[in-house]
Amino acid sequence: MPIAAEQAGVASPASGYRVQWARFDNTTGLSTSVGGEITVSAPQAQAPAALADNAQQFIEVQVAAIHPQFPSWTTPVTVHFRRVEQGWKMVGLVRMPDEPLIPRADVKRTASCAACARR
């Protein structure tokens, strides 16, 4: 995990982060991209405005760090959030080894987050 490695003093900060947002249907496991992949310089990113009006209860974001000394950091993590009264709550985190950030068509199947509904 890039930030933990930075805080432990064993790695310099990542030069950026690649982020891809999506609507997520927890029942079917399908995600639909919202906007294109973006690159940010800090370990935080603003969700697209289209997700703020999301009628669905779940969103998904894939995040990969960019660092020349740690190519494995380009393997994305997929994070699922569920709408709660105060905004969004993280309910799932999936690490898929050896897969690059997945360019999406309009819809793609992801790892199921059925357990998310129980949180």
Steps between C-alpha positions, in 0.01 A plus 500: 500500500668819382398739777597255775841451337545878480402547865739223607781678316574208268379666180476846355151630418326380187517752218127467441193280515280371217132499590193360323148553644191290431143436606477154657199267505552285806232252390647420159865586563502730196675835500450782253782750449438863577739725313845394392804402697658798675845552650538694824818600684373443856344188656151649478261567215165669457227271371336614177190714544298232320551271800372758747156452349542124490163338570677171560624416844854399400796647313835350407840658452819338371823660620858428395815681614774614262858450619802411281668290773186300585329379182273271705327813631337536158283200589172664595291454807125513457309674774122486547300766683139481620278805536423578864316788659821704541635432149704194397648220712776267379360146509738298284860488383629255240860459387538314173864392460669520164226694322556852364242772550215367291385724216125455506242479234168643612437203727729244655462218752694546823555296808172465683440733787188324629647514851493879467123500539529341842722775642 
